[in-house]
Amino acid sequence: DQSAASENIAVINSVVHKLGDVLWNLDQKNYLSPWKFQSRDKRIMLQFVPVYDQKSNLNLIRKKFLSHRVWGSYEGYIITDQGKKLKISPVNGFAEEVWIKW
């Protein structure tokens, strides 16, 4: 059980709201197509509309690094720990997918 170690939080008015596991839905062949983020407990539902893929690729035979830091905007909702549903209007941000082989 890694629930205590999750990186999924929302900070709203300086208050941290812990979110459950978040499922990512994205097209790994086209990182500039819209992404969807949804938590298993339905407390987060966001669509991410990319505008720029900052791709890094390093291959040193035994060590490999591939990343896509994708910039764009988020829209959707988040439900706080108190059950309040907050609408997220388009807000700029990024998401990234990283593979590292050591």
Secondary structure as GFF3:
##gff-version 3
##sequence-region A 1 102
A	DSSP	three_ten_helix	3	5	.	.	.	ID=ss1
A	DSSP	beta_strand	9	12	.	.	.	ID=ss2
A	DSSP	beta_strand	15	18	.	.	.	ID=ss3
A	DSSP	beta_strand	22	25	.	.	.	ID=ss4
A	DSSP	beta_strand	35	39	.	.	.	ID=ss5
A	DSSP	beta_strand	44	59	.	.	.	ID=ss6
A	DSSP	beta_strand	64	79	.	.	.	ID=ss7
A	DSSP	beta_strand	85	101	.	.	.	ID=ss8
###
